Amino acid sequence: MEYAGIGGLIVLALNIWAIISILSSSATTGAKVLWTLLVLVLPILGFIIWFLAGPKSGATTA
């Protein structure tokens, strides 16, 4: 079984989720561009940094 292939798919799915969340956030356009570039250039590290410190989704919960 290829664990690298499965790991790559997981990283890809997480990065797509991060980018969708970044683009739907209430952050400024410049911030969205910078966060998206960070996630694209540094896929694993960029995702972790975004997850910990990035802009949150525009949706609010009560």
PDB file of N, CA, C, O and CB in Angstrom:
ATOM      1  N   MET A   1       0.841  -1.181   0.000  1.00  0.00           N
ATOM      2  CA  MET A   1       0.000   0.000   0.000  1.00  0.00           C
ATOM      3  C   MET A   1       0.883   1.241   0.000  1.00  0.00           C
ATOM      4  O   MET A   1       1.898   1.296   0.695  1.00  0.00           O
ATOM      5  CB  MET A   1      -0.955   0.000   1.216  1.00  0.00           C
ATOM      6  N   GLU A   2       0.492   2.218  -0.773  1.00  0.00           N
ATOM      7  CA  GLU A   2       1.286   3.438  -0.864  1.00  0.00           C
ATOM      8  C   GLU A   2       0.777   4.476   0.123  1.00  0.00           C
ATOM      9  O   GLU A   2      -0.258   5.108  -0.089  1.00  0.00           O
ATOM     10  CB  GLU A   2       1.255   3.999  -2.291  1.00  0.00           C
ATOM     11  N   TYR A   3       1.523   4.638   1.201  1.00  0.00           N
ATOM     12  CA  TYR A   3       1.133   5.615   2.206  1.00  0.00           C
ATOM     13  C   TYR A   3       1.439   7.029   1.745  1.00  0.00           C
ATOM     14  O   TYR A   3       0.757   7.970   2.152  1.00  0.00           O
ATOM     15  CB  TYR A   3       1.835   5.332   3.522  1.00  0.00           C
ATOM     16  N   ALA A   4       2.454   7.196   0.903  1.00  0.00           N
ATOM     17  CA  ALA A   4       2.792   8.523   0.397  1.00  0.00           C
ATOM     18  C   ALA A   4       1.662   9.064  -0.464  1.00  0.00           C
ATOM     19  O   ALA A   4       1.353  10.254  -0.400  1.00  0.00           O
ATOM     20  CB  ALA A   4       4.101   8.482  -0.405  1.00  0.00           C
ATOM     21  N   GLY A   5       1.048   8.218  -1.257  1.00  0.00           N
ATOM     22  CA  GLY A   5      -0.070   8.651  -2.092  1.00  0.00           C
ATOM     23  C   GLY A   5      -1.273   9.073  -1.273  1.00  0.00           C
ATOM     24  O   GLY A   5      -1.924  10.072  -1.578  1.00  0.00           O
ATOM     25  N   ILE A   6      -1.563   8.309  -0.235  1.00  0.00           N
ATOM     26  CA  ILE A   6      -2.676   8.644   0.649  1.00  0.00           C
ATOM     27  C   ILE A   6      -2.366   9.932   1.405  1.00  0.00           C
ATOM     28  O   ILE A   6      -3.233  10.792   1.560  1.00  0.00           O
ATOM     29  CB  ILE A   6      -2.960   7.488   1.637  1.00  0.00           C
ATOM     30  N   GLY A   7      -1.136  10.059   1.872  1.00  0.00           N
ATOM     31  CA  GLY A   7      -0.727  11.281   2.565  1.00  0.00           C
ATOM     32  C   GLY A   7      -0.820  12.496   1.663  1.00  0.00           C
ATOM     33  O   GLY A   7      -1.244  13.568   2.095  1.00  0.00           O
ATOM     34  N   GLY A   8      -0.423  12.332   0.410  1.00  0.00           N
ATOM     35  CA  GLY A   8      -0.513  13.428  -0.544  1.00  0.00           C
ATOM     36  C   GLY A   8      -1.948  13.858  -0.788  1.00  0.00           C
ATOM     37  O   GLY A   8      -2.235  15.050  -0.899  1.00  0.00           O
ATOM     38  N   LEU A   9      -2.853  12.884  -0.872  1.00  0.00           N
ATOM     39  CA  LEU A   9      -4.270  13.214  -1.054  1.00  0.00           C
ATOM     40  C   LEU A   9      -4.838  13.940   0.164  1.00  0.00           C
ATOM     41  O   LEU A   9      -5.658  14.849   0.028  1.00  0.00           O
ATOM     42  CB  LEU A   9      -5.078  11.943  -1.325  1.00  0.00           C
ATOM     43  N   ILE A  10      -4.401  13.536   1.342  1.00  0.00           N
ATOM     44  CA  ILE A  10      -4.860  14.205   2.562  1.00  0.00           C
ATOM     45  C   ILE A  10      -4.368  15.644   2.595  1.00  0.00           C
ATOM     46  O   ILE A  10      -5.132  16.556   2.911  1.00  0.00           O
ATOM     47  CB  ILE A  10      -4.377  13.449   3.814  1.00  0.00           C
ATOM     48  N   VAL A  11      -3.089  15.854   2.268  1.00  0.00           N
ATOM     49  CA  VAL A  11      -2.531  17.208   2.235  1.00  0.00           C
ATOM     50  C   VAL A  11      -3.258  18.053   1.195  1.00  0.00           C
ATOM     51  O   VAL A  11      -3.579  19.213   1.455  1.00  0.00           O
ATOM     52  CB  VAL A  11      -1.017  17.168   1.929  1.00  0.00           C
ATOM     53  N   LEU A  12      -3.521  17.484   0.023  1.00  0.00           N
ATOM     54  CA  LEU A  12      -4.243  18.208  -1.024  1.00  0.00           C
ATOM     55  C   LEU A  12      -5.639  18.604  -0.549  1.00  0.00           C
ATOM     56  O   LEU A  12      -6.062  19.742  -0.752  1.00  0.00           O
ATOM     57  CB  LEU A  12      -4.340  17.354  -2.296  1.00  0.00           C
ATOM     58  N   ALA A  13      -6.348  17.681   0.075  1.00  0.00           N
ATOM     59  CA  ALA A  13      -7.696  17.982   0.567  1.00  0.00           C
ATOM     60  C   ALA A  13      -7.667  19.070   1.638  1.00  0.00           C
ATOM     61  O   ALA A  13      -8.514  19.964   1.634  1.00  0.00           O
ATOM     62  CB  ALA A  13      -8.354  16.716   1.128  1.00  0.00           C
ATOM     63  N   LEU A  14      -6.708  19.002   2.548  1.00  0.00           N
ATOM     64  CA  LEU A  14      -6.602  20.023   3.592  1.00  0.00           C
ATOM     65  C   LEU A  14      -6.261  21.383   3.005  1.00  0.00           C
ATOM     66  O   LEU A  14      -6.785  22.401   3.456  1.00  0.00           O
ATOM     67  CB  LEU A  14      -5.550  19.624   4.621  1.00  0.00           C
ATOM     68  N   ASN A  15      -5.386  21.412   2.001  1.00  0.00           N
ATOM     69  CA  ASN A  15      -5.030  22.678   1.368  1.00  0.00           C
ATOM     70  C   ASN A  15      -6.210  23.277   0.619  1.00  0.00           C
ATOM     71  O   ASN A  15      -6.413  24.490   0.658  1.00  0.00           O
ATOM     72  CB  ASN A  15      -3.858  22.482   0.419  1.00  0.00           C
ATOM     73  N   ILE A  16      -6.985  22.452  -0.057  1.00  0.00           N
ATOM     74  CA  ILE A  16      -8.175  22.956  -0.753  1.00  0.00           C
ATOM     75  C   ILE A  16      -9.167  23.516   0.260  1.00  0.00           C
ATOM     76  O   ILE A  16      -9.749  24.579   0.042  1.00  0.00           O
ATOM     77  CB  ILE A  16      -8.839  21.835  -1.598  1.00  0.00           C
ATOM     78  N   TRP A  17      -9.358  22.808   1.358  1.00  0.00           N
ATOM     79  CA  TRP A  17     -10.254  23.290   2.414  1.00  0.00           C
ATOM     80  C   TRP A  17      -9.757  24.624   2.977  1.00  0.00           C
ATOM     81  O   TRP A  17     -10.554  25.534   3.203  1.00  0.00           O
ATOM     82  CB  TRP A  17     -10.368  22.244   3.545  1.00  0.00           C
ATOM     83  N   ALA A  18      -8.440  24.744   3.204  1.00  0.00           N
ATOM     84  CA  ALA A  18      -7.867  25.980   3.726  1.00  0.00           C
ATOM     85  C   ALA A  18      -8.084  27.129   2.753  1.00  0.00           C
ATOM     86  O   ALA A  18      -8.468  28.223   3.168  1.00  0.00           O
ATOM     87  CB  ALA A  18      -6.374  25.802   4.009  1.00  0.00           C
ATOM     88  N   ILE A  19      -7.845  26.902   1.473  1.00  0.00           N
ATOM     89  CA  ILE A  19      -7.994  27.968   0.479  1.00  0.00           C
ATOM     90  C   ILE A  19      -9.450  28.406   0.375  1.00  0.00           C
ATOM     91  O   ILE A  19      -9.725  29.603   0.288  1.00  0.00           O
ATOM     92  CB  ILE A  19      -7.479  27.501  -0.895  1.00  0.00           C
ATOM     93  N   ILE A  20     -10.376  27.472   0.381  1.00  0.00           N
ATOM     94  CA  ILE A  20     -11.799  27.836   0.341  1.00  0.00           C
ATOM     95  C   ILE A  20     -12.166  28.653   1.576  1.00  0.00           C
ATOM     96  O   ILE A  20     -12.895  29.641   1.476  1.00  0.00           O
ATOM     97  CB  ILE A  20     -12.690  26.568   0.251  1.00  0.00           C
ATOM     98  N   SER A  21     -11.668  28.247   2.727  1.00  0.00           N
ATOM     99  CA  SER A  21     -11.946  28.970   3.962  1.00  0.00           C
ATOM    100  C   SER A  21     -11.320  30.360   3.944  1.00  0.00           C
ATOM    101  O   SER A  21     -11.927  31.326   4.407  1.00  0.00           O
ATOM    102  CB  SER A  21     -11.434  28.181   5.163  1.00  0.00           C
ATOM    103  N   ILE A  22     -10.108  30.459   3.410  1.00  0.00           N
ATOM    104  CA  ILE A  22      -9.444  31.761   3.309  1.00  0.00           C
ATOM    105  C   ILE A  22     -10.258  32.692   2.418  1.00  0.00           C
ATOM    106  O   ILE A  22     -10.511  33.840   2.784  1.00  0.00           O
ATOM    107  CB  ILE A  22      -8.007  31.604   2.756  1.00  0.00           C
ATOM    108  N   LEU A  23     -10.663  32.207   1.266  1.00  0.00           N
ATOM    109  CA  LEU A  23     -11.385  33.050   0.315  1.00  0.00           C
ATOM    110  C   LEU A  23     -12.771  33.439   0.813  1.00  0.00           C
ATOM    111  O   LEU A  23     -13.303  34.465   0.390  1.00  0.00           O
ATOM    112  CB  LEU A  23     -11.507  32.340  -1.011  1.00  0.00           C
ATOM    113  N   SER A  24     -13.365  32.651   1.695  1.00  0.00           N
ATOM    114  CA  SER A  24     -14.686  32.989   2.227  1.00  0.00           C
ATOM    115  C   SER A  24     -14.603  33.761   3.542  1.00  0.00           C
ATOM    116  O   SER A  24     -15.635  34.077   4.134  1.00  0.00           O
ATOM    117  CB  SER A  24     -15.501  31.725   2.429  1.00  0.00           C
ATOM    118  N   SER A  25     -13.405  34.065   4.002  1.00  0.00           N
ATOM    119  CA  SER A  25     -13.250  34.800   5.254  1.00  0.00           C
ATOM    120  C   SER A  25     -13.535  36.282   5.031  1.00  0.00           C
ATOM    121  O   SER A  25     -13.690  36.736   3.897  1.00  0.00           O
ATOM    122  CB  SER A  25     -11.832  34.603   5.830  1.00  0.00           C
ATOM    123  N   SER A  26     -13.599  37.015   6.118  1.00  0.00           N
ATOM    124  CA  SER A  26     -13.854  38.449   6.038  1.00  0.00           C
ATOM    125  C   SER A  26     -12.562  39.259   6.002  1.00  0.00           C
ATOM    126  O   SER A  26     -12.594  40.472   6.207  1.00  0.00           O
ATOM    127  CB  SER A  26     -14.706  38.891   7.213  1.00  0.00           C
ATOM    128  N   ALA A  27     -11.453  38.626   5.751  1.00  0.00           N
ATOM    129  CA  ALA A  27     -10.160  39.312   5.683  1.00  0.00           C
ATOM    130  C   ALA A  27     -10.093  40.193   4.440  1.00  0.00           C
ATOM    131  O   ALA A  27     -10.884  40.039   3.510  1.00  0.00           O
ATOM    132  CB  ALA A  27      -9.000  38.291   5.680  1.00  0.00           C
ATOM    133  N   THR A  28      -9.144  41.109   4.440  1.00  0.00           N
ATOM    134  CA  THR A  28      -8.961  41.979   3.281  1.00  0.00           C
ATOM    135  C   THR A  28      -8.443  41.162   2.107  1.00  0.00           C
ATOM    136  O   THR A  28      -7.945  40.048   2.272  1.00  0.00           O
ATOM    137  CB  THR A  28      -7.990  43.140   3.608  1.00  0.00           C
ATOM    138  N   THR A  29      -8.570  41.738   0.924  1.00  0.00           N
ATOM    139  CA  THR A  29      -8.121  41.042  -0.279  1.00  0.00           C
ATOM    140  C   THR A  29      -6.628  40.747  -0.216  1.00  0.00           C
ATOM    141  O   THR A  29      -6.196  39.659  -0.595  1.00  0.00           O
ATOM    142  CB  THR A  29      -8.441  41.868  -1.525  1.00  0.00           C
ATOM    143  N   GLY A  30      -5.847  41.694   0.254  1.00  0.00           N
ATOM    144  CA  GLY A  30      -4.405  41.485   0.368  1.00  0.00           C
ATOM    145  C   GLY A  30      -4.059  40.346   1.307  1.00  0.00           C
ATOM    146  O   GLY A  30      -3.176  39.538   1.019  1.00  0.00           O
ATOM    147  N   ALA A  31      -4.757  40.285   2.430  1.00  0.00           N
ATOM    148  CA  ALA A  31      -4.515  39.204   3.391  1.00  0.00           C
ATOM    149  C   ALA A  31      -4.902  37.858   2.795  1.00  0.00           C
ATOM    150  O   ALA A  31      -4.214  36.860   3.009  1.00  0.00           O
ATOM    151  CB  ALA A  31      -5.296  39.450   4.693  1.00  0.00           C
ATOM    152  N   LYS A  32      -6.000  37.827   2.049  1.00  0.00           N
ATOM    153  CA  LYS A  32      -6.426  36.579   1.409  1.00  0.00           C
ATOM    154  C   LYS A  32      -5.382  36.099   0.412  1.00  0.00           C
ATOM    155  O   LYS A  32      -5.077  34.908   0.347  1.00  0.00           O
ATOM    156  CB  LYS A  32      -7.779  36.767   0.704  1.00  0.00           C
ATOM    157  N   VAL A  33      -4.833  37.032  -0.365  1.00  0.00           N
ATOM    158  CA  VAL A  33      -3.809  36.669  -1.348  1.00  0.00           C
ATOM    159  C   VAL A  33      -2.572  36.125  -0.646  1.00  0.00           C
ATOM    160  O   VAL A  33      -2.029  35.100  -1.057  1.00  0.00           O
ATOM    161  CB  VAL A  33      -3.435  37.884  -2.223  1.00  0.00           C
ATOM    162  N   LEU A  34      -2.122  36.799   0.405  1.00  0.00           N
ATOM    163  CA  LEU A  34      -0.920  36.348   1.119  1.00  0.00           C
ATOM    164  C   LEU A  34      -1.125  34.982   1.769  1.00  0.00           C
ATOM    165  O   LEU A  34      -0.242  34.129   1.689  1.00  0.00           O
ATOM    166  CB  LEU A  34      -0.523  37.371   2.183  1.00  0.00           C
ATOM    167  N   TRP A  35      -2.263  34.761   2.405  1.00  0.00           N
ATOM    168  CA  TRP A  35      -2.531  33.464   3.030  1.00  0.00           C
ATOM    169  C   TRP A  35      -2.620  32.361   1.990  1.00  0.00           C
ATOM    170  O   TRP A  35      -2.112  31.260   2.198  1.00  0.00           O
ATOM    171  CB  TRP A  35      -3.821  33.518   3.842  1.00  0.00           C
ATOM    172  N   THR A  36      -3.273  32.661   0.862  1.00  0.00           N
ATOM    173  CA  THR A  36      -3.393  31.662  -0.199  1.00  0.00           C
ATOM    174  C   THR A  36      -2.024  31.304  -0.755  1.00  0.00           C
ATOM    175  O   THR A  36      -1.733  30.128  -0.973  1.00  0.00           O
ATOM    176  CB  THR A  36      -4.303  32.173  -1.322  1.00  0.00           C
ATOM    177  N   LEU A  37      -1.182  32.304  -0.986  1.00  0.00           N
ATOM    178  CA  LEU A  37       0.171  32.034  -1.477  1.00  0.00           C
ATOM    179  C   LEU A  37       0.967  31.206  -0.474  1.00  0.00           C
ATOM    180  O   LEU A  37       1.704  30.300  -0.862  1.00  0.00           O
ATOM    181  CB  LEU A  37       0.903  33.346  -1.771  1.00  0.00           C
ATOM    182  N   LEU A  38       0.822  31.512   0.810  1.00  0.00           N
ATOM    183  CA  LEU A  38       1.539  30.751   1.835  1.00  0.00           C
ATOM    184  C   LEU A  38       1.127  29.283   1.809  1.00  0.00           C
ATOM    185  O   LEU A  38       1.976  28.396   1.890  1.00  0.00           O
ATOM    186  CB  LEU A  38       1.281  31.348   3.227  1.00  0.00           C
ATOM    187  N   VAL A  39      -0.165  29.028   1.697  1.00  0.00           N
ATOM    188  CA  VAL A  39      -0.649  27.644   1.669  1.00  0.00           C
ATOM    189  C   VAL A  39      -0.190  26.937   0.398  1.00  0.00           C
ATOM    190  O   VAL A  39       0.127  25.749   0.432  1.00  0.00           O
ATOM    191  CB  VAL A  39      -2.186  27.606   1.771  1.00  0.00           C
ATOM    192  N   LEU A  40      -0.151  27.660  -0.727  1.00  0.00           N
ATOM    193  CA  LEU A  40       0.263  27.038  -1.984  1.00  0.00           C
ATOM    194  C   LEU A  40       1.767  26.779  -2.045  1.00  0.00           C
ATOM    195  O   LEU A  40       2.197  25.745  -2.557  1.00  0.00           O
ATOM    196  CB  LEU A  40      -0.146  27.912  -3.147  1.00  0.00           C
ATOM    197  N   VAL A  41       2.573  27.717  -1.523  1.00  0.00           N
ATOM    198  CA  VAL A  41       4.030  27.588  -1.612  1.00  0.00           C
ATOM    199  C   VAL A  41       4.565  26.602  -0.573  1.00  0.00           C
ATOM    200  O   VAL A  41       5.485  25.835  -0.860  1.00  0.00           O
ATOM    201  CB  VAL A  41       4.699  28.958  -1.428  1.00  0.00           C
ATOM    202  N   LEU A  42       4.002  26.620   0.614  1.00  0.00           N
ATOM    203  CA  LEU A  42       4.427  25.713   1.690  1.00  0.00           C
ATOM    204  C   LEU A  42       3.228  24.868   2.114  1.00  0.00           C
ATOM    205  O   LEU A  42       2.590  25.170   3.122  1.00  0.00           O
ATOM    206  CB  LEU A  42       5.011  26.512   2.915  1.00  0.00           C
ATOM    207  N   PRO A  43       2.917  23.824   1.369  1.00  0.00           N
ATOM    208  CA  PRO A  43       1.650  23.112   1.587  1.00  0.00           C
ATOM    209  C   PRO A  43       1.396  22.642   3.019  1.00  0.00           C
ATOM    210  O   PRO A  43       0.340  22.947   3.573  1.00  0.00           O
ATOM    211  CB  PRO A  43       1.602  21.936   0.695  1.00  0.00           C
ATOM    212  N   ILE A  44       2.303  21.928   3.624  1.00  0.00           N
ATOM    213  CA  ILE A  44       2.048  21.395   4.967  1.00  0.00           C
ATOM    214  C   ILE A  44       2.253  22.480   6.021  1.00  0.00           C
ATOM    215  O   ILE A  44       1.382  22.699   6.863  1.00  0.00           O
ATOM    216  CB  ILE A  44       2.969  20.187   5.258  1.00  0.00           C
ATOM    217  N   LEU A  45       3.385  23.151   5.980  1.00  0.00           N
ATOM    218  CA  LEU A  45       3.677  24.196   6.955  1.00  0.00           C
ATOM    219  C   LEU A  45       2.707  25.362   6.815  1.00  0.00           C
ATOM    220  O   LEU A  45       2.247  25.914   7.816  1.00  0.00           O
ATOM    221  CB  LEU A  45       5.116  24.687   6.795  1.00  0.00           C
ATOM    222  N   GLY A  46       2.395  25.737   5.585  1.00  0.00           N
ATOM    223  CA  GLY A  46       1.444  26.824   5.355  1.00  0.00           C
ATOM    224  C   GLY A  46       0.073  26.506   5.920  1.00  0.00           C
ATOM    225  O   GLY A  46      -0.580  27.373   6.502  1.00  0.00           O
ATOM    226  N   PHE A  47      -0.367  25.255   5.750  1.00  0.00           N
ATOM    227  CA  PHE A  47      -1.656  24.849   6.310  1.00  0.00           C
ATOM    228  C   PHE A  47      -1.642  24.942   7.828  1.00  0.00           C
ATOM    229  O   PHE A  47      -2.596  25.436   8.428  1.00  0.00           O
ATOM    230  CB  PHE A  47      -2.007  23.422   5.873  1.00  0.00           C
ATOM    231  N   ILE A  48      -0.579  24.476   8.446  1.00  0.00           N
ATOM    232  CA  ILE A  48      -0.493  24.505   9.913  1.00  0.00           C
ATOM    233  C   ILE A  48      -0.504  25.940  10.419  1.00  0.00           C
ATOM    234  O   ILE A  48      -1.211  26.254  11.377  1.00  0.00           O
ATOM    235  CB  ILE A  48       0.781  23.780  10.400  1.00  0.00           C
ATOM    236  N   ILE A  49       0.276  26.817   9.781  1.00  0.00           N
ATOM    237  CA  ILE A  49       0.308  28.223  10.192  1.00  0.00           C
ATOM    238  C   ILE A  49      -1.070  28.856  10.004  1.00  0.00           C
ATOM    239  O   ILE A  49      -1.553  29.576  10.878  1.00  0.00           O
ATOM    240  CB  ILE A  49       1.376  29.006   9.385  1.00  0.00           C
ATOM    241  N   TRP A  50      -1.706  28.579   8.851  1.00  0.00           N
ATOM    242  CA  TRP A  50      -3.045  29.129   8.614  1.00  0.00           C
ATOM    243  C   TRP A  50      -4.026  28.616   9.662  1.00  0.00           C
ATOM    244  O   TRP A  50      -4.832  29.385  10.184  1.00  0.00           O
ATOM    245  CB  TRP A  50      -3.539  28.766   7.199  1.00  0.00           C
ATOM    246  N   PHE A  51      -3.964  27.329   9.971  1.00  0.00           N
ATOM    247  CA  PHE A  51      -4.892  26.732  10.929  1.00  0.00           C
ATOM    248  C   PHE A  51      -4.759  27.383  12.302  1.00  0.00           C
ATOM    249  O   PHE A  51      -5.758  27.578  12.995  1.00  0.00           O
ATOM    250  CB  PHE A  51      -4.651  25.225  11.037  1.00  0.00           C
ATOM    251  N   LEU A  52      -3.535  27.720  12.697  1.00  0.00           N
ATOM    252  CA  LEU A  52      -3.301  28.306  14.011  1.00  0.00           C
ATOM    253  C   LEU A  52      -3.543  29.807  14.052  1.00  0.00           C
ATOM    254  O   LEU A  52      -4.024  30.324  15.060  1.00  0.00           O
ATOM    255  CB  LEU A  52      -1.901  28.017  14.449  1.00  0.00           C
ATOM    256  N   ALA A  53      -3.216  30.524  12.964  1.00  0.00           N
ATOM    257  CA  ALA A  53      -3.231  31.984  13.034  1.00  0.00           C
ATOM    258  C   ALA A  53      -3.983  32.674  11.911  1.00  0.00           C
ATOM    259  O   ALA A  53      -4.084  33.901  11.909  1.00  0.00           O
ATOM    260  CB  ALA A  53      -1.850  32.481  13.047  1.00  0.00           C
ATOM    261  N   GLY A  54      -4.505  31.932  10.968  1.00  0.00           N
ATOM    262  CA  GLY A  54      -5.112  32.547   9.796  1.00  0.00           C
ATOM    263  C   GLY A  54      -6.489  33.131  10.037  1.00  0.00           C
ATOM    264  O   GLY A  54      -7.070  32.978  11.112  1.00  0.00           O
ATOM    265  N   PRO A  55      -7.006  33.812   9.005  1.00  0.00           N
ATOM    266  CA  PRO A  55      -8.345  34.400   9.125  1.00  0.00           C
ATOM    267  C   PRO A  55      -9.403  33.313   9.221  1.00  0.00           C
ATOM    268  O   PRO A  55      -9.323  32.281   8.556  1.00  0.00           O
ATOM    269  CB  PRO A  55      -8.642  35.321   7.930  1.00  0.00           C
ATOM    270  N   LYS A  56     -10.371  33.561  10.042  1.00  0.00           N
ATOM    271  CA  LYS A  56     -11.442  32.585  10.228  1.00  0.00           C
ATOM    272  C   LYS A  56     -12.557  32.841   9.224  1.00  0.00           C
ATOM    273  O   LYS A  56     -12.648  33.922   8.642  1.00  0.00           O
ATOM    274  CB  LYS A  56     -11.992  32.640  11.671  1.00  0.00           C
ATOM    275  N   SER A  57     -13.385  31.855   9.033  1.00  0.00           N
ATOM    276  CA  SER A  57     -14.496  31.938   8.080  1.00  0.00           C
ATOM    277  C   SER A  57     -15.442  33.070   8.454  1.00  0.00           C
ATOM    278  O   SER A  57     -15.542  33.447   9.622  1.00  0.00           O
ATOM    279  CB  SER A  57     -15.263  30.605   8.023  1.00  0.00           C
ATOM    280  N   GLY A  58     -16.127  33.603   7.465  1.00  0.00           N
ATOM    281  CA  GLY A  58     -17.076  34.682   7.689  1.00  0.00           C
ATOM    282  C   GLY A  58     -18.323  34.237   8.432  1.00  0.00           C
ATOM    283  O   GLY A  58     -19.056  35.074   8.957  1.00  0.00           O
ATOM    284  N   ALA A  59     -18.577  32.943   8.488  1.00  0.00           N
ATOM    285  CA  ALA A  59     -19.760  32.421   9.176  1.00  0.00           C
ATOM    286  C   ALA A  59     -19.578  32.515  10.685  1.00  0.00           C
ATOM    287  O   ALA A  59     -18.499  32.249  11.214  1.00  0.00           O
ATOM    288  CB  ALA A  59     -20.032  30.960   8.760  1.00  0.00           C
ATOM    289  N   THR A  60     -20.643  32.894  11.360  1.00  0.00           N
ATOM    290  CA  THR A  60     -20.591  32.977  12.815  1.00  0.00           C
ATOM    291  C   THR A  60     -21.574  31.981  13.407  1.00  0.00           C
ATOM    292  O   THR A  60     -22.590  31.651  12.797  1.00  0.00           O
ATOM    293  CB  THR A  60     -20.903  34.412  13.304  1.00  0.00           C
ATOM    294  N   THR A  61     -21.259  31.515  14.591  1.00  0.00           N
ATOM    295  CA  THR A  61     -22.146  30.588  15.285  1.00  0.00           C
ATOM    296  C   THR A  61     -22.633  31.237  16.565  1.00  0.00           C
ATOM    297  O   THR A  61     -21.908  32.019  17.180  1.00  0.00           O
ATOM    298  CB  THR A  61     -21.432  29.245  15.587  1.00  0.00           C
ATOM    299  N   ALA A  62     -23.835  30.927  16.967  1.00  0.00           N
ATOM    300  CA  ALA A  62     -24.417  31.530  18.170  1.00  0.00           C
ATOM    301  C   ALA A  62     -24.128  30.700  19.392  1.00  0.00           C
ATOM    302  O   ALA A  62     -24.542  31.059  20.494  1.00  0.00           O
ATOM    303  CB  ALA A  62     -25.914  31.704  18.014  1.00  0.00           C
TER     304      ALA A  62
END
